[in-house]
Amino acid sequence: MPWVQAAPDAPYFRTEDGQPWTPIGQNDAITWPDFAGLFRRQNLAAVEGHLAWLAGHGVTCLRFMLEYCQTEHRYFERPVGRFQPNMVRLWDDLFALCEKYGLRVLLTPYDTFWMWLRWRHHPYNRAQGGPCAKRSQWLLDPGMRAAIKDRLTFAAERWGGSGALFAWDLWNEIHPAHAGNDTTVFHEFISDLSQHLRAVELRNFGRTHPQTVSLFGPVLNDHPNVGEVIFRHPELDFATTHFYDAATINHPKDTIGSARCTGDLMREALAQLPINKPFFDSEHGPIHTFKDRCRTLPAPFDDEYFRHIQWAHLAAGGAGGGLRWPNRHPHVLTHGMRAAQRSLATFLPLIDWPHFRRRNLNHEVRLSTPAFACFACGDTNQALVWLLRLDCTAKITGRLRQRIPPLAVQLTVPGLVAGAYTVHLWDTVAGQEIGQVSAQCVDEQLVINLPAVRADLALAIVTAA
């Protein structure tokens, strides 16, 4: 498989042979139902069948943690520095299967959530013979730093030669609490890990995989200076945060509020990024509903919530639709969510991503009616718009009512060069193009008159052939 890299002229990704590549997928874990069969090769056939099914639904990317330590049985090292043979074989098998089906892994070395909660059991804890005495010293302790580098070295030398490795998330949800509440150490910590890993890959393969560091998004509310590191660190090839908004995404009351919040968070993130740096949300989901209130959202509601967040993310300027954390019981995505991913994947070829120097246009696109929210991005030659109906939410279900009269909509998209454009109209539920509209741009204003729109509609706006 060719390696993935950040496109040189646009904030998206491409393979080293020049083909556009977009992360479509979700977070997964080696202990969750779809991948539990990997451990001790208990059911490799089931895992292979699942990966084949994912590939058939347009999934391209799986975000995994090298160990998932909610229990005592999946530590990657035990004791520190001794890499467990069963776990190494598990990852050998997973990378081989991903190569077979064309899937790629966004790999992060530690499950910092459960490692924090269950620190007294972790092999890195000094009480267990490890190097570090306190959780607040993870980013500061020299022995801990050496152990992190050793793990990255092992993983890179073992699996870094594979094109099935999309990128490294060097540290999952970096947090002030990991460094004695001192965020000033973040820059040095990231630089040190990044340079070390690049040196390992260059020595072994003569090239490097892209790198990011993820952040629990609400950290920016109290520590806005962290944005300088997450969004603009010179060693990081792309930026990722986790969209966990307490008022909407974490505990959704309807399927509209979370989408609108996603559009707002995307705009805020893109405003902090260099123009050509890709960005996507690498975790989101109804975490409060599931974890704190112990409730799984009804599948029809959750499917629509998922689809709305996905299209808000893409249309507002993200690379792909964001990566859901399942937060369901069982801990897997529904078939409806997979259908939504396939719809997105089928839509993607309408845009020339490696040359799309988008900027967010959520507020700049003008609509003829307040009945729709607009999520949009564009450059001088292309634009992407998603319209979401605001006046048809059912009070009982929180979902959009489908049996509503459609509305005619006129929208004006700014910033395009003069000329003729084709507007592809995309049904996000059916996953297919339902028509085209021609429009002429004059004075950098492209006026589009749409036929009747019901609940939502995606538009790919490209220069006419």
Secondary structure, 3 states (H helix, E strand, C coil): CCCEEECCCCCCEEECCCCEECCCEEECCCCCCCCHHHHHHCCHHHHHHHHHHHHHCCCCEEEEECCCCCCCCCCCECCCCCECHHHHHHHHHHHHHHHHHCCEEEEECCCHHHHHHCHHHCCCEHHHCCCECCHHHCCCCHHHHHHHHHHHHHHHHHHCCCCCEEEEECCCCCCHHHHCCCHHHHHHHHHHHHHHHHHHHHHHHCCCCCEECCCECCHHHHCCCHHHHHHHCCCCCCEEEEECCCCCCCCCCCCCHHHHHHHHHHHHHHHCCCCCCCEEEEEECCHHHHHHCCCCCCHHHHHHHHHHHHHHHHHCCCCCCCCECCCCCCCCCCHHHHHHHHHHHHHHHHCCHHHCCCEECCCCCEECCCCEEEEEEECCCEEEEEEEECCCECCCCCCECCCCCCEEEEEEEECCCCEEEEEEEEECCCCEEEEEEEEEEECCEEEEEEEEECCEEEEEEEECC
